[in-house]
Amino acid sequence: MLDTAPIRALPTARSARVRRRAVRTLLYVGALAVLAVVIIPLLFAILGGFRTTSQLVKDPVGLPHPWVGTNYREILSSGSFWRQVWNSSLIAMLTTAVVLPAASLAAFVLARYGFKGREAIYTLFTLGLLFPVAVAILPLFIVLRQTGLLSNPLGVALPQAAFALPLSIVIMRPFFRAVPKELQDAAAIDGCGAFRFYWSIMLPLSRPVLSTIAVLTIVSSWNAFLLPLLVLTDPDTVTLPIGVNNISSQYSTDTARVLAYTTLSMVPALLFYAVGERQIVSGLTAGAVKE
Amino acid sequence: MIIAFLLPALVLYALFVLYPIFQSARYSLFDWNGLEPLTKFVGLDNFREAFRADQFQGAFKHNVILVVLSLVLQIPFALALAVLLDQKLRGRAVLRTMFFAPYILSEVVTGVVWRQILRPNGLLDQSLGSAGGSGLVHAWLGDPDVVLFSLFFVISWKYFGFHMVLLLAGLQQIPRELGEAAAIDGATPWQRFRYITLPLLGPTMRVSIFLSVIGALQLFDLVWVTTKGGPINASATMATYLYDQFRRGQFGYASSVSVIIFSLSLVVALLYQRFALRRDLQGAGVGA
């Protein structure tokens, strides 16, 4: 750690300043080293896409010479890449469109109405925080086969939405609780029913938490692997992560192409992060810090 | 009225979460390949077989190793960075953004890129070679003795930013005045960290540890993409073992493995909740 030695004698002002500066430099060096470890793999993928595979084998370090654009050009002009982008976007939107109303309606009554079995239902939902999709994947697969949802975007979106309910409800409930009771009483006197109150007052007031849930759902849907891997058996319906995984085993010898494909699949996620960093960071940590 | 509000969530949850988990528990009692009718009831035989199987024991051991490594290395590392970014450091916003970025990438992207970096004669080996460290060159993902640690490094690369941001949020809730007052009383930075920051960070630390443990017990995607649990199961986890059995049509047996994973998570969660909650309540009674 920084500066752990007990102070033996009071240092002079000058030596203290020198020491502070030394510590500061050391901290920067450490931070930059970590930064390098974070960035190098990403740069390697991006630059690797601009090489040929034989360049990559000979010299994976440094800038490509010459720069080769064919990998990226071929992928961007191929229909399958764009179809996967569309499939991923569609499934993310569907999942969000299901989670938001379902979770907010449930969290609304769980937050604002006293009724028998309320805490039991809430506990039932919180238990879901412990189920990863992997644990239920087998019967889930059978359910989806029976309902004819295999190779259907809904076959991924509906289970994903179901698995997103626990966290969404846990994050939303305290937020809904914090809205003053007087507001609801006043609305009730004016003849405003429960649904009307939920729709015209609660939801507009809860925009921050709704966008947090939306961002959270989109990110986890966009990155999901196991469920789409099993459900989307028709190659035309697969999402980007599955596409990347397929390409990397199909072209396992053409490393440069794999890296170009991987890089392009990162771009939407990184753009989304650049735009919505605040929401993403607060969303992903909100559930945890608030417990 | 209340039922109408709850209905969409309950139906969705029952159909795609509760029912499949109930079914898993049921299938786990049968010898079943997923095709024939569910008739060969075998009681707890699948569980006995799993606990006896070397492969499952190995996978369980790997999960435990990953849990321990996360607690001993990853979380302290994340904490150190959180403390660093809590200082008035120029560029700390940029650093935070960059450190968190890997968490946004999918497990597939992470796995595919790292597989290319760590493969024989890949980026890491060649960099080591040109830096004069060719003696360190290794089959990072091919050596059964090393692969689990390489995998742990990749896991940490992806997840440390999450824990860092979590702990940073916790640090920022601690009133600055406490540290400043202690400094005036002559406390060294280490003493301030040890006796003020760390205790007050307790609740956030416990959340971070809990998420890390549960995550390591259920680890699947990243392992599957990076190594498929290989070579010779040296990096298999319980979840990759489960998926392997599932692919072989051992539906009944695989279900028993999924019940084991879930029960384990539940036990850890309940114990932790009880233990951690009591600690937090005591802390509240003594402090404040």
Interface residues (C-beta under 8 A of the other chain):
Chain A: M1 L2 D3 T4 A5 P6 I7 L27 Y28 G30 A31 V34 L35 V37 V38 I39 P41 L42 F44 A45 G48 V57 D59 P60 V61 V98 P101 A102 A103 L105 A106 F108 V109 L110 Y113 F115 I121 L124 F125 L127 G128 L130 F131 P132 A134 V135 A136 I137 L138 P139 L140 I142 V143 L158 P159 A161 A162 F163 L165 I169 A194 F195 Y198 V219 W222 N223 A224 F225 L226 L240 P241 I242 V244 N245 S248 T255 V258 L259 T262 S265 M266 A269 L270 F272 Y273 E277 I280 V281 L284 T285 A288 V289 E291
Chain B: M1 I2 F5 L6 P8 A9 L10 L12 Y13 L15 F16 V17 L18 Y19 P20 I21 Q23 S24 Y27 G34 A80 L81 L84 Q87 L89 L95 T97 M98 F99 F100 A101 P102 Y103 I104 L105 S106 E107 V108 V109 V112 V113 W114 R115 Q116 I117 N121 G122 L123 Q126 S127 S130 W157 G161 F162 V165 L166 A169 G170 G186 T188 P189 W190 F193 P203 T204 V207 S208 L211 I214 Q218 F220 D221 W224 V225 A239 L242 Y243 F246 F251 A254 S255 S258 V259 I261 F262 S265 L266 A269
